């Protein structure tokens, strides 16, 4: 039994990513079509995602648990355990196939909400040297404070119907989703340690006299 009540709030965009992930898995050539994709996959993934969010809320002493994209990656075993892979998929590895499915699913759902929304200021913040690391061991209020440092990011969560009066955990989930969507579309880079930075672009190295220092911002 729980020591304290936790209200679970699953954002629509997280549910949609789980559904999209299952659809993509059924279409992926690296997944064995003969065995198919278990009908339990989206149910199992959502259960794991919700459980991870609840555990985080309890650890942080928060009364509202809101799943994030980070919880989808934490649920990898519930994805790989429901997939039978073709030879190509076996070569790549179940975890890698599942990660690709999550990234693609996030990108597709991101498009549904953010089509036509100008996110250039967000991308630009990273391009001038900004970086941000999101983790599971910080309270939602602390994460929200870091996310607020990225120009225009929290304003864009209005695309999900959110305002400043929403729970911090929900706003964090939506803001992280936007960053994950930009990562899915290769407009941002992200490390496995959840560090977001500018997407690296191939370009000529400027001559020493042309080089200039960029201001770096870190929110860790």
Backbone bond lengths (Angstrom), bond angles and torsions (degrees), N, CA, C in turn:
res aa  C-N    CA-C-N  psi(-1)  N-CA   C-N-CA  omega(-1)  CA-C   N-CA-C  phi
1 X - - - 1.452 - - 1.522 110.17 -
2 X 1.325 115.51 149.98 1.457 119.83 -179.67 1.528 110.59 -77.07
3 X 1.324 114.67 146.39 1.462 120.30 176.60 1.521 110.61 -74.10
4 X 1.316 116.17 -28.86 1.463 120.57 -178.14 1.523 108.54 -143.31
5 X 1.330 117.08 146.05 1.461 119.55 179.82 1.529 110.98 -69.07
6 X 1.304 115.38 138.54 1.465 121.10 177.02 1.524 108.19 -126.79
7 X 1.296 116.01 126.08 1.462 120.96 177.36 1.522 108.78 -85.50
8 X 1.329 116.77 124.81 1.463 121.54 179.43 1.517 109.49 -93.60
9 X 1.317 115.93 126.54 1.464 122.43 179.73 1.527 107.97 -128.96
10 X 1.334 116.40 105.61 1.469 120.68 -178.34 1.526 108.92 -97.54
11 X 1.335 118.02 114.58 1.472 120.76 179.81 1.529 111.35 -63.23
12 X 1.321 116.05 147.25 1.464 120.26 177.99 1.521 111.27 -56.94
13 X 1.342 117.02 -38.08 1.466 118.18 -175.89 1.530 111.74 -66.83
14 X 1.325 117.91 -27.83 1.465 120.23 176.04 1.527 109.84 -72.64
15 X 1.328 116.91 -43.81 1.472 120.35 176.32 1.529 110.67 -58.81
16 X 1.326 116.16 -41.74 1.465 120.48 -178.14 1.524 111.45 -67.08
17 X 1.324 117.05 -36.24 1.470 119.92 177.37 1.525 109.83 -64.00
18 X 1.325 117.16 -41.64 1.465 120.80 179.38 1.525 110.39 -62.26
19 X 1.327 117.02 -43.48 1.466 121.01 178.50 1.528 110.98 -64.94
20 X 1.327 116.44 -43.18 1.463 121.35 179.77 1.517 110.70 -64.68
21 X 1.324 115.93 -38.15 1.462 121.11 179.36 1.531 110.30 -59.78
22 X 1.327 116.79 -45.15 1.465 121.01 179.61 1.527 110.80 -63.62
23 X 1.333 116.51 -40.91 1.468 120.87 178.31 1.527 110.74 -63.24
24 X 1.328 116.87 -45.76 1.463 121.20 -179.79 1.520 111.29 -62.95
25 X 1.323 116.10 -37.94 1.467 119.97 -179.85 1.525 110.71 -62.09
26 X 1.327 116.43 -37.38 1.469 120.35 -179.88 1.526 111.93 -70.38
27 X 1.335 116.58 -22.63 1.461 121.06 -178.91 1.527 112.79 -97.24
28 X 1.319 117.40 -13.07 1.468 121.78 -173.12 1.526 110.94 -72.94
29 X 1.335 115.94 128.77 1.465 120.02 -178.28 1.522 112.43 -69.49
30 X 1.327 116.78 -14.03 1.470 119.73 178.51 1.528 112.03 -84.37
31 X 1.336 115.54 -6.63 1.464 121.06 179.05 1.523 109.12 -103.70
32 X 1.322 116.63 134.52 1.460 123.26 -177.29 1.529 110.22 -64.95
33 X 1.330 116.38 114.67 1.463 120.97 -178.08 1.532 111.39 -71.60
34 X 1.331 116.92 -28.46 1.465 119.89 -177.92 1.523 111.27 -67.39
35 X 1.317 115.20 -38.89 1.467 119.12 179.01 1.516 111.01 -80.75
36 X 1.337 114.44 -24.99 1.453 119.22 -179.39 1.517 112.34 71.54
37 X 1.307 114.42 -176.60 1.463 121.31 177.61 1.520 107.40 -111.69
38 X 1.298 116.24 127.89 1.461 121.27 -177.25 1.526 111.62 -55.02
39 X 1.344 115.23 136.28 1.467 120.12 175.66 1.526 111.02 -64.36
40 X 1.325 115.37 -17.94 1.461 120.30 179.71 1.520 112.24 -79.55
41 X 1.338 117.93 -11.77 1.463 119.62 -174.05 1.533 112.59 -55.04
42 X 1.338 119.93 -56.76 1.470 118.17 -177.74 1.524 112.88 -62.83
43 X 1.334 117.20 -34.59 1.468 120.73 179.22 1.519 110.28 -66.19
44 X 1.334 115.26 -47.18 1.462 120.78 -179.35 1.524 111.47 -63.20
45 X 1.327 116.24 -42.93 1.468 120.34 -179.46 1.527 110.21 -63.53
46 X 1.331 116.86 -46.11 1.465 120.26 -178.26 1.532 111.12 -64.34
47 X 1.333 116.35 -37.22 1.470 119.74 177.29 1.522 110.63 -62.45
48 X 1.329 116.48 -43.75 1.462 121.15 -179.91 1.524 111.76 -67.28
49 X 1.326 115.33 -41.11 1.467 120.86 178.66 1.532 110.22 -61.23
50 X 1.329 116.14 -45.37 1.466 120.98 179.88 1.523 111.04 -64.34
51 X 1.329 116.15 -43.37 1.467 120.54 -179.76 1.522 111.58 -61.54
52 X 1.324 116.13 -42.65 1.466 120.16 -179.63 1.535 110.81 -63.69
53 X 1.331 115.86 -40.74 1.468 120.37 179.09 1.527 110.94 -65.52
54 X 1.324 116.46 -40.36 1.464 120.42 179.31 1.526 111.19 -64.67
55 X 1.325 116.02 -43.33 1.464 119.88 178.80 1.525 110.96 -62.00
56 X 1.330 116.73 -40.08 1.463 120.31 179.06 1.535 110.32 -63.98
57 X 1.327 116.76 -44.01 1.462 120.64 -179.94 1.528 111.01 -61.01
58 X 1.328 116.49 -41.09 1.466 120.19 178.88 1.521 111.14 -65.07
59 X 1.333 116.45 -42.39 1.472 120.30 179.15 1.522 111.00 -62.15
60 X 1.327 115.80 -38.37 1.461 120.65 -176.83 1.532 112.63 -85.97
61 X 1.333 116.23 -4.81 1.453 119.31 -179.25 1.516 113.15 71.13
62 X 1.335 116.67 30.35 1.469 121.29 -178.97 1.523 110.02 -101.72
63 X 1.323 116.57 150.92 1.464 119.47 -176.28 1.526 113.74 -95.33
64 X 1.331 117.43 -4.75 1.465 121.37 177.93 1.524 109.96 -124.66
65 X 1.326 115.81 124.99 1.467 121.45 178.38 1.523 108.70 -103.98
66 X 1.321 116.38 122.57 1.468 121.31 -179.88 1.526 108.98 -127.02
67 X 1.337 118.08 116.17 1.459 120.43 177.42 1.525 111.87 -60.51
68 X 1.340 114.40 147.69 1.464 122.73 178.45 1.524 108.68 -125.94
69 X 1.317 116.77 172.02 1.468 120.32 176.66 1.524 110.32 -59.82
70 X 1.325 116.89 -33.54 1.462 120.54 178.90 1.531 110.80 -57.16
71 X 1.336 117.24 -30.13 1.459 121.30 179.81 1.526 111.73 -74.04
72 X 1.321 117.05 -26.91 1.467 120.30 175.14 1.521 110.15 -64.93
73 X 1.330 115.71 -41.67 1.462 119.21 178.56 1.526 111.20 -70.13
74 X 1.329 116.75 -31.62 1.466 120.33 176.70 1.527 110.81 -68.10
75 X 1.331 116.69 -21.65 1.463 121.85 -178.82 1.529 112.57 -91.69
76 X 1.325 117.44 14.55 1.476 120.89 -178.80 1.530 113.54 -48.87
77 X 1.348 119.77 -45.13 1.468 119.12 -178.86 1.526 113.19 -58.82
78 X 1.335 117.28 -32.03 1.465 119.89 179.56 1.526 111.38 -74.31
79 X 1.327 116.79 -16.11 1.471 121.16 175.18 1.522 109.84 -88.50
80 X 1.323 116.07 -53.73 1.468 120.04 -177.09 1.522 111.49 -62.56
81 X 1.335 116.95 -30.56 1.461 120.24 -179.47 1.512 113.46 -71.79
82 X 1.329 116.68 -12.85 1.471 120.89 -178.61 1.530 111.93 -109.40
83 X 1.335 117.05 7.21 1.463 120.85 -178.91 1.523 111.30 -116.05
84 X 1.321 115.49 135.34 1.468 121.15 168.76 1.522 106.15 -104.50
85 X 1.331 116.61 124.15 1.458 120.06 -172.87 1.523 112.63 -98.79
86 X 1.341 114.87 147.48 1.457 121.38 169.49 1.528 108.00 -74.33
87 X 1.330 115.81 176.08 1.466 120.82 -178.03 1.528 110.93 -57.14
88 X 1.343 116.33 -43.46 1.469 120.44 -179.83 1.531 110.89 -60.69
89 X 1.320 115.57 -40.10 1.455 119.81 178.51 1.513 112.29 -67.98
90 X 1.330 116.04 -38.03 1.467 120.09 177.70 1.521 110.53 -62.88
91 X 1.328 116.10 -39.36 1.467 120.08 178.93 1.525 110.73 -63.59
92 X 1.313 116.24 -40.07 1.468 120.29 -178.69 1.520 111.37 -74.26
93 X 1.321 115.93 -33.77 1.461 120.58 -178.86 1.514 111.42 102.14
94 X 1.326 115.86 138.65 1.455 121.00 -176.65 1.516 113.83 -58.83
95 X 1.330 117.14 -42.31 1.466 120.36 -179.26 1.524 111.26 -62.96
96 X 1.342 116.22 -42.53 1.466 120.45 -179.02 1.529 110.75 -65.47
97 X 1.339 116.45 -40.39 1.466 120.45 177.93 1.530 109.97 -62.70
98 X 1.323 116.24 -44.50 1.466 120.78 -179.25 1.529 111.32 -64.96
99 X 1.329 116.98 -40.79 1.468 120.33 178.45 1.531 110.91 -62.13
100 X 1.329 116.10 -41.19 1.467 119.98 178.06 1.533 111.02 -62.99
101 X 1.331 115.87 -39.54 1.465 120.19 179.26 1.531 110.95 -63.47
102 X 1.336 115.94 -42.77 1.468 119.84 179.20 1.520 110.13 -62.88
103 X 1.325 115.49 -47.03 1.470 119.71 -177.41 1.526 111.05 -60.87
104 X 1.332 116.50 -44.49 1.460 120.46 179.98 1.526 111.24 -65.95
105 X 1.328 116.43 -41.69 1.466 120.92 179.48 1.526 110.92 -63.19
106 X 1.324 116.78 -42.58 1.467 120.55 177.43 1.527 109.96 -60.46
107 X 1.333 116.63 -43.23 1.460 120.88 -179.73 1.522 112.55 -60.71
108 X 1.334 116.71 -40.16 1.463 120.64 -179.00 1.532 111.67 -69.99
109 X 1.329 116.26 -42.79 1.466 119.34 179.32 1.531 110.33 -69.50
110 X 1.317 116.57 -36.88 1.471 121.53 175.48 1.530 109.80 -54.34
111 X 1.328 116.82 -43.68 1.469 120.62 -179.14 1.531 111.85 -61.05
112 X 1.324 116.93 -34.31 1.468 120.45 -178.63 1.528 111.43 -64.09
113 X 1.322 116.00 -34.16 1.464 120.31 -177.10 1.530 113.06 -94.91
114 X 1.323 115.81 -34.06 1.461 119.60 -168.00 1.521 113.97 -107.22
115 X 1.323 117.16 8.67 1.469 120.99 178.19 1.529 109.50 -56.07
116 X 1.318 116.65 122.45 1.453 121.17 177.60 1.512 115.43 81.69
117 X 1.343 117.63 -2.53 1.467 120.79 178.83 1.528 109.09 -82.93
118 X 1.308 117.07 130.01 1.468 121.76 -178.60 1.528 109.98 -78.95
119 X 1.326 115.99 112.24 1.470 120.71 -179.65 1.528 111.20 -113.27
120 X 1.327 116.47 16.43 1.465 120.00 -175.14 1.527 112.14 -61.18
121 X 1.341 117.61 -34.17 1.460 120.09 -179.91 1.526 111.26 -65.45
122 X 1.336 115.40 -34.95 1.466 119.82 178.87 1.523 109.91 -67.12
123 X 1.324 115.86 -49.13 1.466 120.47 179.48 1.523 110.31 -61.28
124 X 1.324 115.90 -41.09 1.465 120.93 -178.47 1.530 111.45 -62.57
125 X 1.325 116.89 -36.17 1.473 120.98 179.23 1.531 110.47 -57.06
126 X 1.315 115.30 -40.00 1.462 119.57 178.56 1.526 111.23 -75.83
127 X 1.323 116.46 -36.23 1.466 120.27 -177.27 1.522 112.72 -66.76
128 X 1.341 117.87 -25.87 1.469 119.24 177.36 1.527 111.52 -88.94
129 X 1.323 115.36 10.01 1.465 119.05 172.85 1.505 116.14 115.95
130 X 1.330 117.80 0.83 1.456 119.84 -179.75 1.520 112.14 -70.65
131 X 1.310 116.49 149.86 1.461 121.64 174.31 1.521 108.30 -146.31
132 X 1.314 116.03 154.46 1.460 120.93 -176.64 1.516 109.40 -147.94
133 X 1.321 115.72 134.05 1.461 120.51 176.50 1.517 109.09 -117.68
134 X 1.324 115.68 124.74 1.456 121.52 177.71 1.522 108.71 -106.41
135 X 1.312 116.51 137.62 1.461 119.78 -175.69 1.520 110.42 -133.88
136 X 1.319 115.30 -177.52 1.461 121.62 179.55 1.519 112.17 -105.67
137 X 1.324 117.21 1.56 1.462 119.86 -173.74 1.529 111.89 -111.77
138 X 1.316 116.06 18.03 1.465 120.91 177.22 1.523 109.35 -118.57
139 X 1.309 115.45 147.65 1.457 119.92 176.65 1.532 110.07 -68.59
140 X 1.321 115.18 153.99 1.466 120.34 -177.70 1.523 111.79 -58.07
141 X 1.329 117.24 -37.83 1.465 120.58 -179.64 1.521 111.07 -63.02
142 X 1.344 116.48 -37.36 1.468 120.41 178.68 1.526 110.87 -68.85
143 X 1.342 116.14 -43.10 1.463 120.06 178.75 1.527 110.50 -64.00
144 X 1.324 115.98 -40.47 1.466 120.00 -179.80 1.523 110.57 -62.83
145 X 1.321 116.20 -37.49 1.461 120.76 178.43 1.526 110.79 -63.27
146 X 1.330 116.89 -40.80 1.474 120.24 177.89 1.524 110.39 -66.12
147 X 1.327 115.79 -44.63 1.465 120.30 -178.97 1.524 111.54 -64.13
148 X 1.329 116.56 -31.68 1.468 120.93 179.24 1.521 111.66 -65.93
149 X 1.327 116.94 -18.93 1.458 120.65 178.89 1.516 113.60 -75.69
150 X 1.326 116.75 -10.86 1.466 121.26 178.93 1.524 108.27 -92.01
151 X 1.300 115.51 117.58 1.466 121.51 -173.71 1.525 112.80 -53.31
152 X 1.327 116.08 119.82 1.455 121.85 173.07 1.512 116.42 81.54
153 X 1.340 118.61 -6.41 1.465 119.95 -173.21 1.526 112.52 -64.94
154 X 1.317 117.48 -53.73 1.465 119.36 -176.97 1.523 111.87 -63.86
155 X 1.330 117.03 -31.16 1.470 120.11 177.13 1.526 111.11 -61.06
156 X 1.336 116.04 -34.20 1.465 120.45 -176.29 1.520 112.49 -72.58
157 X 1.340 117.90 -14.38 1.466 118.91 177.50 1.530 110.87 -68.54
158 X 1.326 116.71 -8.03 1.471 120.39 173.71 1.526 110.45 -61.43
159 X 1.340 117.04 -23.55 1.465 121.28 177.86 1.527 111.32 -63.14
160 X 1.344 116.50 -20.47 1.463 121.95 177.99 1.533 110.90 -99.76
161 X 1.332 115.53 8.75 1.455 120.18 -179.57 1.512 114.12 78.50
162 X 1.332 116.80 22.21 1.464 120.77 -176.60 1.523 111.66 -103.23
163 X 1.318 115.00 145.06 1.459 121.41 175.19 1.513 109.91 -125.77
164 X 1.312 116.46 -175.65 1.464 121.21 -175.39 1.524 113.15 -70.36
165 X 1.335 117.38 -13.96 1.465 120.07 -178.74 1.528 112.98 -86.26
166 X 1.334 116.85 -6.45 1.465 120.42 -179.76 1.533 110.21 -70.90
167 X 1.354 117.35 158.18 1.465 120.25 177.80 1.531 111.43 -57.18
168 X 1.318 116.16 143.67 1.469 120.49 -179.57 1.521 111.59 -54.20
169 X 1.336 116.83 -42.22 1.467 120.82 -176.72 1.525 111.45 -61.91
170 X 1.335 116.98 -35.66 1.466 120.83 179.31 1.523 110.50 -71.01
171 X 1.310 117.26 -41.22 1.465 120.97 179.07 1.536 110.50 -66.63
172 X 1.328 116.05 -37.35 1.470 119.97 176.67 1.522 110.05 -63.08
173 X 1.331 116.97 -45.00 1.461 121.17 -179.71 1.525 111.23 -59.88
174 X 1.343 117.06 -43.73 1.467 121.03 -179.14 1.523 111.60 -68.02
175 X 1.336 116.69 -41.92 1.467 120.03 -179.84 1.524 110.59 -66.22
176 X 1.337 116.48 -41.85 1.462 119.68 176.93 1.528 110.18 -62.89
177 X 1.336 116.68 -37.52 1.462 120.69 179.60 1.525 110.93 -61.33
178 X 1.332 116.58 -39.83 1.470 119.85 177.65 1.526 110.27 -61.65
179 X 1.326 116.86 -44.90 1.470 120.24 178.74 1.523 110.69 -63.82
180 X 1.335 116.85 -40.27 1.467 120.30 178.58 1.526 110.64 -66.13
181 X 1.337 116.50 -34.65 1.461 119.83 176.61 1.513 111.58 -65.50
182 X 1.319 116.35 -40.34 1.469 120.74 177.24 1.523 110.41 -66.73
183 X 1.318 116.14 -35.11 1.474 120.32 175.11 1.527 109.83 -66.50
184 X 1.332 116.77 -41.70 1.466 120.86 179.81 1.520 111.32 -60.97
185 X 1.336 116.48 -33.46 1.466 121.53 -179.85 1.528 112.47 -94.75
186 X 1.318 114.64 13.02 1.474 121.95 176.16 1.527 113.29 59.11
187 X 1.318 115.70 33.85 1.463 119.70 173.78 1.527 110.61 -98.07
188 X 1.328 115.57 -14.89 1.459 122.59 172.35 1.515 108.33 -134.20
189 X 1.314 115.61 160.75 1.458 121.51 174.89 1.526 108.09 -108.57
190 X 1.338 116.94 150.45 1.459 120.02 176.97 1.517 110.15 -143.15
191 X 1.319 116.20 134.99 1.460 121.20 177.62 1.528 109.24 -86.15
192 X 1.334 116.04 166.82 1.455 119.96 177.31 1.525 111.08 -66.20
193 X 1.327 116.31 -18.12 1.474 120.71 178.48 1.525 111.22 -88.47
194 X 1.331 117.31 16.19 1.459 123.47 176.20 1.518 113.56 70.90
195 X 1.316 117.16 25.21 1.458 120.57 177.75 1.519 111.13 -93.31
196 X 1.330 117.11 118.99 1.467 122.01 179.03 1.523 109.93 -93.85
197 X 1.331 116.27 132.78 1.459 122.47 177.52 1.523 108.12 -142.32
198 X 1.334 115.65 177.68 1.467 119.83 177.49 1.524 109.77 -65.94
199 X 1.314 116.02 147.10 1.460 121.21 174.68 1.521 108.66 -68.96
200 X 1.321 116.29 129.49 1.463 119.49 -179.63 1.514 109.76 -72.06
201 X 1.321 114.82 135.09 1.462 120.31 178.39 1.509 109.14 -122.98
202 X 1.312 115.57 142.28 1.465 119.55 177.57 1.520 109.13 -75.47
203 X 1.301 115.64 124.73 1.460 119.03 177.83 1.516 108.50 -155.06
204 X 1.324 114.47 161.62 1.456 118.57 -179.59 1.521 110.14 -69.05
205 X 1.329 114.85 141.91 1.459 119.73 177.39 1.521 108.97 -73.11
206 X 1.333 118.54 125.21 1.471 119.89 -178.69 1.518 111.35 -68.03
207 X 1.318 114.93 151.52 1.463 119.56 176.52 1.518 108.39 -63.48
208 X 1.346 117.89 154.31 1.468 120.98 -177.17 1.514 114.27 -50.66
209 X 1.354 116.65 -40.80 1.456 118.19 -176.82 1.522 111.84 -73.83
210 X 1.363 116.17 -17.04 1.456 119.37 -179.60 1.529 111.80 -92.07
211 X 1.321 113.89 -17.75 1.462 117.91 -177.14 1.512 110.65 -66.46
212 X 1.293 114.96 150.69 1.454 119.20 176.88 1.526 108.71 -144.73
213 X 1.284 114.44 149.17 1.448 119.02 -179.37 1.529 110.13 -77.78
214 X 1.309 114.58 143.82 1.457 119.16 175.50 1.513 108.39 -109.98
215 X 1.309 113.61 146.06 1.458 119.18 179.20 1.523 109.04 -76.04
216 X 1.325 116.07 126.07 1.457 119.86 -179.86 1.525 110.11 -103.14
217 X 1.322 114.00 135.89 1.449 118.98 177.88 1.512 108.00 -119.90
218 X 1.310 117.21 135.68 1.461 120.77 -179.71 1.521 110.06 -129.31
219 X 1.308 114.90 133.52 1.455 120.02 174.12 1.516 106.94 -126.83
220 X 1.295 115.82 92.92 1.467 120.06 -179.05 1.521 110.59 -114.34
